[in-house]
Amino acid sequence: MMQPDQVTRLGNSTIQHGPASDRVYLMKLDEGDMPGIVDDLINLGRSRGYSKLFVRVSARESSLFKARGFVPEARVAGMRKGCETGYFMSRYLDAGRERSRNAPLVSRVLDLAHSKAPEKILEVGDLRGLESLGPDNTEELAALYKNVFETYPFPIMQTDYLREIMASNVLFYGVRLGRKLIAAASAEIDTDWRCAEMTDFATLRECRGQGLAGKLLAYMERQVRARGIRTAYTIARAESPGMNIVFSSACYQFGGTLKNNTQIGGKLESMNVWYKQIISR
């Protein structure tokens, strides 16, 4: 199995890089690292032979990246504290990676997602059976992810990694059938920006078609809203109808497509960004 890319520090900022997704990803920028981190990212990408640089930045930082050849691929309104737009920006160090792959399929999936009518708001009773997952659940959680994913951009099949991120503002939730964990997802909380990435959705193949991802999403929105999170977003596989439909049906807005961005399910895939303000200003 291909090993996930490593999460590490560049200055005081958090990055992920490695050969699996063949990129450098600036996950969390520390403003104290500006402006030098832009050159640091470029130099790291070139020295390792990566073909893409990928950053998540706010509007106030985007102009500096744009001046160094980064282009916006997706935007999230209100990503920073509910009032400032966030951008996912990319710079391609290999022109071949910038060319869209499976563009007709990506377009069809997006059209299908947009065609779905919003689902009714789930009542509290609809969310029974959902639960928070903690360190005591990491073995069954890792087993679920191993069952569902051939490869994944982060090492969520490893119990030590799950315990580590649970201790750093990543909240996991699950659905059980009897005592068996059949579906799960996580909310990665950015307490500074008051936003959360809704991610790591997985449902056992034999349990799909029951709307479990949608129920998890609704439950997670309630949980993070109670923590003062203003904006929720996701990065969904652009070729996969399921999750795009889930977020579109839950009234998330389409923010853009990240081309050839992430190694998942055994191949490099484009990803769609969806977002929703869950607490109005």
WOURNOR-V17434 format. One line per field, one symbol per residue. ss: DSSP state (@ for helix, = for strand, . for the rest). phi: phi as a letter, one per 20 degrees, with the letter a starting at -180 (. if undefined). burial: 1 if it has 9 or more other ideal C-beta (glycine too) atoms within 8 Angstrom, else 0. Layout:
ss: ???
phi: ???
burial: ???
This chain:
ss: .....=====..======....======..@@@..@@@@@@@@@@@@@...=======@@@@@@@@@...==========...=========..@@@@....@@@@@@@@@@@@@........@@@@..====.@@@@@@@@@@@@@@..........@@@@@@@@...========..===========....=========.@@@....@@@@@@@@@@@@@@.....=======...@@@@@@@@@...============..===========....
phi: .ffffedbdcmdedccbqffeladdeebeegfefeffffffffffffemfdbdbcdcegfeffffffdnecfdbccfmfelmcdfdcdccceecgfffffdlgffgfffffffffefgefffegffdfnebfdcgfdffffffffffedfcbfcffedffffffffecmdddcbcddmdefdbbacdeedffelcbeeblfbcggfdfndmfffffffffgfffffenfecdbbcdffedfgfffgfffemeefdqdefldcebmnbecfcedcbbeecff
burial: 00011000011011111101111111001000110011011101110101111111111011011101010111111111010111111111100010000000010011011001000001000010010010001100110110011011100100001110110001111111000011111111110011111111111100110001111111111111100011111111111100111111110101111111111100011111111111100
